[in-house]
Amino acid sequence: MRPTVRFLEDKLIEKIISEARILLRELGVEIHNDSVLDLLGDHGARIDKEKKRAFCTDDIIDKSLKSAPPYFKLYDSSGNQAVDLSGYNVNFTPGSAAINILDYESNKIKRPDTSDYVRYAKLMQSMNNIASQSTCMIPSDVPEKISDSYRLYLSLLFCEKPVVTGTFTIEAFEIMKNLQIAVRGSEEALKEKPLTIFSCCPTAPLKWSDVTSQNVVDCAKYLIPVEYISMPLTGFMAPVTLVGTLIQHTAETLSGLVISQLTNPGTPVLYGGSPAVFDIRYETTPMGDIGTMMIDCAYNEIGKYLGLPTQAYIGLSDAKQLDAQAGLESSMGATLAALAGINNISGPGMLDFESCFSLEKLVLDNEICGMVFRLIEGIEPREDFPSLPIFKEFLEEQHLLIANHTRKFLKDEIYFPKPVIDRANRSRWQ
């Protein structure tokens, strides 16, 4: 039996979705892109051009939900399946777009450069429990205008795994799309075997900028998967209650879904996000807060109820270095996310409110991911019945170290971490 965790009853999910629909009908969504407003207007949405608002009907929302695929897969640079985003399948990917990197020797942060990014991409190739890479940090030694496409270029050059990425400009998309086509060989091949997921972020509350809404449209045209990253902040840029925050998150995510599916029905999407509980004491957005983790797991339930694959920024830490807090927050988040069945868990390697990346933490988090995978396999009998012959051998031999049963199931039943996790006794450790 696969262990699971749930936070919402179906009746509460239905109520949250119903309230989100009311918001989209009555308050609408602000979109600073005339072509996107025209698109929604052509499909029956009421448009207020002066206020740049679109008011979505239930028919538009229902049509969009019906056309969105219930799952999709990602493929590596060689065309091999690497990620299955369906059902309760769990996949990990590093956090994204950090502006700093932690230098382990000095224990200080610095701005990353190309050499840091190359080390990261090469390291990712050997992170066996993390299925996809991300454009996790922003190199500071290249012009800002090419930063998005440059990161994707380095990722594709030095690691075969699929990439979770995104762009902060409209112009960069064309280059990033062409990089993917260069790997696949044609637009059709890229559609058949997606190589990336693009993160597209609405602004709280209920707003899409010109750039982000255009990114959603551009991805849809080429069937490039997108993950919607709604970021409500409880008590600041969202209601203070977790339910109120979930209503806003649902409305903002559904608005992105509508833009994708009206542009090109069937565009692969992830029902994702990066919400946070706002800590009013420090004016921070703690990703390691238990409330943040609860919101993530709960909106994942809403996404699954709507029949969509899911994503969340969870399994990361707000700690400033590799310390007890980093382990506490990262492992708790990764465990809850996996038990909830979040399909794409974004977080390994990330510190300091998603602003700092650590290669050393990535290695440690890879082991957390491995332990989590063993956890969600659950407990199943492995030729344990009848048990009498096993215990007879135990009594005769006084151990089971080389028993047939032990040798057959040892590596399947027990997770053995790499040496980064210390399992030695004290004398050997010394």
C-alpha atoms as one frame of an Amber mdcrd trajectory, in Angstrom:
protein
   0.000   0.000   0.000   1.350   3.416  -0.967   1.265   5.771   2.046  -0.501
   9.072   1.378  -1.496  12.278   3.146  -4.510  14.535   2.545  -5.505  17.927
   3.921  -8.832  18.632   2.159 -12.134  16.780   1.982 -13.776  16.675  -1.445
 -16.587  18.977  -0.280 -14.053  21.636   0.729 -12.213  21.254  -2.587 -15.475
  21.780  -4.456 -16.254  24.881  -2.403 -12.786  26.355  -3.037 -13.118  25.771
  -6.787 -16.611  27.269  -6.785 -15.355  30.428  -5.030 -12.449  30.706  -7.472
 -14.867  30.533 -10.398 -16.898  33.340  -8.849 -13.759  35.491  -8.632 -12.985
  34.907 -12.306 -16.576  35.690 -13.302 -17.214  38.710 -11.070 -13.771  40.281
 -10.444 -12.052  38.990 -13.560  -8.332  38.780 -14.207  -6.083  41.712 -15.152
  -4.072  41.018 -18.317  -1.585  43.536 -19.705  -1.483  41.984 -23.153  -4.010
  43.161 -25.747  -3.702  40.075 -27.930  -4.462  37.815 -24.972  -7.454  39.976
 -24.053  -8.672  39.691 -27.646  -8.192  35.909 -27.503 -10.385  35.610 -24.416
 -12.925  38.020 -25.884 -13.172  35.942 -29.043 -14.126  32.934 -26.888 -16.886
  34.721 -24.996 -15.172  36.450 -22.087 -16.363  39.944 -21.216 -13.477  42.376
 -21.730 -12.893  45.750 -20.125 -10.132  47.147 -22.330  -9.737  50.301 -20.252
  -9.046  48.350 -17.057  -7.416  45.499 -18.998  -9.640  42.927 -17.340 -11.153
  39.722 -18.677 -14.174  38.145 -17.016 -14.194  34.405 -17.652 -17.391  32.424
 -18.029 -17.887  28.938 -16.600 -18.111  27.648 -20.180 -14.593  28.944 -20.926
 -13.205  27.387 -17.750 -14.954  24.065 -18.381 -13.770  23.969 -21.987 -10.191
  24.634 -20.887 -10.269  21.951 -18.187 -11.650  19.442 -20.662  -8.903  20.030
 -23.237  -5.951  20.022 -20.795  -4.109  16.659 -20.770  -4.356  14.683 -17.501
  -0.657  13.825 -17.712   2.437  14.142 -19.876   6.020  12.903 -20.003   9.425
  14.518 -20.439  12.330  13.103 -22.400  16.056  13.654 -22.107  18.349  14.984
 -24.821  18.725  11.485 -26.280  14.975  11.018 -26.517  14.650   8.603 -23.588
  11.709   8.962 -21.219  12.924  10.602 -18.008   9.858  11.981 -16.213   6.312
  10.612 -15.937   3.910  13.273 -14.649   0.833  11.152 -14.090  -1.236   9.867
 -11.207   0.708   9.918  -7.953   4.111   9.574  -9.610   6.722  11.718  -7.863
   9.656  13.436  -9.569  12.207  15.871  -8.163  13.902  18.854  -9.801  16.162
  21.544  -8.276  14.796  24.936  -7.293  15.046  27.727  -9.856  16.652  31.048
 -10.657  18.772  31.750  -7.577  20.788  34.969  -7.711  23.454  33.650  -5.299
  25.427  30.486  -4.716  26.836  29.318  -1.381  30.609  28.926  -1.478  31.165
  26.003   0.849  34.820  26.684   1.678  34.236  30.260   2.821  30.638  29.604
   3.930  29.678  32.877   2.242  27.384  33.652  -0.649  28.554  35.057  -3.957
  27.100  35.806  -7.361  27.374  32.679  -9.541  29.247  32.687 -12.836  29.464
  30.345 -15.814  31.920  28.002 -14.107  29.503  27.523 -11.212  26.691  26.719
 -13.612  28.793  24.210 -15.563  29.767  22.446 -12.311  26.105  22.281 -11.396
  25.011  20.849 -14.770  27.721  18.183 -14.686  26.829  17.291 -11.099  23.137
  16.992 -12.005  23.964  14.228 -14.466  24.901  11.969 -11.522  22.055  12.917
  -9.161  20.262   9.598  -9.544  17.191  10.516  -7.483  16.526  13.854  -9.222
  14.937  13.227 -12.618  15.201  16.651 -14.239  17.453  19.671 -14.008  16.401
  23.299 -13.722  17.965  26.582 -14.727  18.708  26.900 -11.042  20.953  29.969
 -10.874  21.585  33.127 -12.873  25.204  33.543 -14.059  26.384  37.088 -13.411
  29.195  37.111 -15.988  26.958  37.452 -19.069  24.641  40.301 -20.125  21.234
  40.121 -18.473  19.453  40.129 -21.849  20.891  36.722 -22.789  20.787  35.199
 -19.309  17.661  33.074 -19.857  18.749  31.452 -23.107  22.352  31.139 -21.859
  21.277  29.096 -18.841  19.236  26.743 -21.007  22.133  26.449 -23.456  24.540
  25.398 -20.672  22.018  22.937 -19.254  21.499  21.243 -22.612  25.236  21.227
 -23.315  26.437  19.633 -20.072  23.535  17.466 -18.851  21.166  15.140 -20.697
  18.238  15.482 -18.303  15.118  17.486 -19.246  15.012  21.060 -17.967  12.555
  23.131 -15.946  13.203  26.668 -17.121  11.533  29.967 -18.025  12.211  33.401
 -19.404  11.927  36.926 -18.049  11.593  38.432 -21.547   9.436  37.861 -24.608
  12.416  37.939 -26.986  14.317  35.111 -25.284  11.577  32.572 -25.935  12.374
  32.272 -29.646  16.018  31.440 -28.914  15.083  28.965 -26.172  12.561  27.268
 -28.427  15.149  26.985 -31.209  17.698  25.461 -28.812  15.215  22.696 -28.077
  14.461  22.149 -31.754  18.201  21.890 -32.400  18.369  19.045 -29.887  15.266
  17.243 -31.163  15.757  17.928 -34.879  12.310  19.347 -35.707   9.268  21.071
 -34.227   7.227  17.888 -34.571   9.841  15.831 -32.749   9.847  18.385 -29.925
   6.053  18.181 -29.641   6.219  14.384 -29.506   8.987  14.330 -26.901   8.994
  17.483 -24.753  12.394  18.486 -23.398  11.473  21.341 -21.059   8.808  22.816
 -18.831   8.456  26.608 -18.770   7.474  28.311 -15.517   4.906  31.077 -16.075
   4.021  33.299 -13.135   0.888  35.384 -12.580   1.139  38.314 -10.181  -0.985
  38.434  -7.047  -3.790  39.215  -7.043  -5.275  37.952 -10.323  -2.915  39.616
 -12.760  -0.821  38.610 -15.774   1.904  40.889 -17.120   2.600  41.368 -20.820
   5.685  39.128 -20.640   4.285  36.238 -18.607   0.982  36.021 -20.490   2.886
  36.075 -23.796   5.136  33.270 -22.508   2.016  31.176 -21.860   0.794  31.828
 -25.405   4.172  31.157 -27.033   4.599  27.845 -25.194   1.105  26.764 -26.172
   1.792  27.399 -29.869   4.584  24.794 -29.807   2.972  22.478 -27.216   5.840
  23.212 -24.817   4.607  22.258 -21.323   4.057  25.061 -18.817   3.729  25.127
 -15.051   1.676  27.957 -13.591   3.476  29.475 -10.596   0.865  31.385  -8.632
   2.455  33.026  -5.569  -0.161  34.270  -3.068   1.294  35.362   0.297  -1.000
  34.754   3.254  -2.019  37.906   5.081  -0.143  40.155   2.639  -0.946  39.477
  -1.013  -3.668  36.939  -0.183  -6.152  36.290   2.628  -4.487  35.293   5.897
  -6.284  31.943   6.055  -5.008  28.891   4.231  -8.426  28.350   2.632  -8.581
  31.959   1.428  -5.085  31.627  -0.026  -6.132  28.420  -1.791  -9.142  30.195
  -3.345  -6.859  32.885  -4.778  -4.302  30.330  -5.954  -7.034  28.344  -7.689
  -8.402  31.399  -9.490  -4.966  32.571 -10.658  -3.994  29.086 -11.847  -7.260
  28.540 -13.697  -6.757  31.886 -15.466  -3.416  30.631 -16.796  -4.999  27.359
 -17.854  -7.602  29.275 -19.844  -4.933  31.264 -21.720  -3.020  28.061 -22.605
  -5.976  26.008 -23.722  -7.699  28.751 -25.716  -4.418  29.356 -27.540  -3.868
  25.696 -28.339  -6.171  23.030 -26.856  -4.178  20.100 -25.511  -1.154  22.092
 -24.344   0.514  20.098 -21.519   0.296  21.923 -18.188   1.244  21.519 -14.548
  -1.060  22.815 -11.832   1.760  24.418  -9.864   2.732  27.293  -7.659   5.019
  28.863  -5.091   2.722  30.310  -2.422   4.009  31.093   1.049   2.891  31.987
   4.507   3.991  35.607   5.034   5.997  36.028   8.251   4.932  39.516   9.311
   7.638  39.628  11.991  10.465  39.657   9.459   8.567  40.536   6.271   9.725
  37.281   4.683   8.157  34.446   2.688   9.355  31.240   4.416   9.252  28.262
   2.074  10.126  26.019   5.022   7.054  27.062   7.013   4.662  24.227   7.801
   1.750  26.379   6.605   3.472  26.885   3.249   3.913  23.125   2.938   0.253
  22.565   3.828  -0.877  25.019   1.129   1.330  23.245  -1.426  -0.022  19.802
  -0.581  -3.599  21.116  -0.503  -3.528  22.828  -3.908  -2.012  19.633  -5.252
  -5.223  17.919  -4.125  -7.241  20.576  -5.959  -5.187  20.069  -9.108  -5.698
  16.311  -8.969  -9.420  16.812  -8.370  -9.489  18.870 -11.577  -7.683  16.055
 -13.405  -4.344  17.836 -13.871  -0.738  16.889 -13.048   0.806  18.996 -10.290
   3.945  20.875  -9.239   5.129  22.730  -6.132   8.165  24.554  -4.764   8.649
  22.476  -1.632  11.468  20.494  -0.064  13.748  23.524   0.205  14.930  25.655
   3.113  15.142  29.249   4.277  18.393  28.530   6.140  21.450  30.542   5.135
  23.901  27.631   5.310  23.982  23.840   5.522  22.771  23.454   9.091  20.108
  21.704  11.128  17.402  24.054   9.840  18.306  23.200   6.235  17.907  19.492
   6.908  14.738  19.919   8.962  12.828  22.024   6.421  14.054  20.226   3.308
  13.327  16.714   4.531   9.935  17.597   6.013   8.833  19.304   2.810  10.084
  16.547   0.519   8.374  13.895   2.639   5.011  15.679   2.751   5.171  16.445
  -0.976   5.828  12.827  -1.874   3.095  11.524   0.438   0.699  14.024  -1.176
   1.696  12.784  -4.635   2.924  16.094  -6.045   4.140  15.111  -9.504   7.012
  17.574  -9.898   8.686  18.647  -6.648  10.919  21.693  -7.124  13.351  22.364
  -4.304  16.595  20.363  -4.009  19.693  22.531  -3.610  17.855  25.700  -2.635
  18.406  27.921   0.422  17.488  31.399   1.683  13.924  31.939   0.404  14.721
  30.530  -3.068  17.529  33.055  -3.575  20.648  30.943  -2.965  21.775  27.639
  -4.467  24.203  25.160  -2.936  25.878  22.318  -4.822  26.618  20.564  -1.533
  22.982  20.798  -0.486  21.980  19.366  -3.865  24.050  16.259  -3.072  22.474
  15.940   0.381  18.982  16.534  -0.991  19.557  13.795  -3.552  19.772  11.415
  -0.588  16.601  12.858   0.953  14.877  12.165  -2.367  16.167   8.590  -2.323
  14.816   8.021   1.179  11.477   9.534   0.183  11.191   7.219  -2.819  11.707
   4.257  -0.511   9.057   5.653   1.848   6.322   5.888  -0.795   6.994   2.338
  -1.974   5.386   1.375   1.310   5.556  -2.014   3.001   4.794  -5.073   0.929
   5.451  -8.791   1.552   8.431 -10.193  -0.352   8.087 -13.973  -0.095   7.549
 -13.577   3.655   4.716 -16.138   3.740   5.042 -18.769   4.949   7.578 -17.368
   7.395   8.369 -20.653   9.126  11.222 -21.735   6.771  12.938 -18.357   7.187
  12.864 -18.570  10.976  13.977 -22.212  10.957  17.068 -21.146   8.996  17.542
 -18.252  11.419  17.567 -20.608  14.422  19.949 -23.030  12.716  22.437 -20.449
  11.387  22.034 -17.804  14.135  21.934 -15.088  11.450  20.401 -14.396   8.051
  23.249 -12.444   6.456  23.742 -14.852   3.533  20.304 -16.425   3.431  18.751
 -16.727  -0.039  15.871 -14.507   1.106  18.302 -11.820   2.316  20.415 -11.842
  -0.831  17.349 -11.742  -3.067  15.607  -8.787  -1.433  18.319  -6.818   0.398
  18.760  -4.023  -2.143  15.057  -3.754  -2.921  13.951  -3.599   0.709  16.688
  -1.434   2.254  17.722   1.989   0.938  21.506   2.397   1.123  22.521   6.079
   0.809  25.815   7.184  -0.650  28.721   7.987   1.722  27.499  11.556   2.172
  25.146  10.071   4.807  27.215   8.816   7.767  26.235   5.291   8.792  29.576
   4.273  10.372  29.937   3.523  14.080  31.890   6.043  16.142  35.231   4.204
  16.120  35.233   3.815  12.347  34.038   7.410  11.949  36.938   8.649  14.111
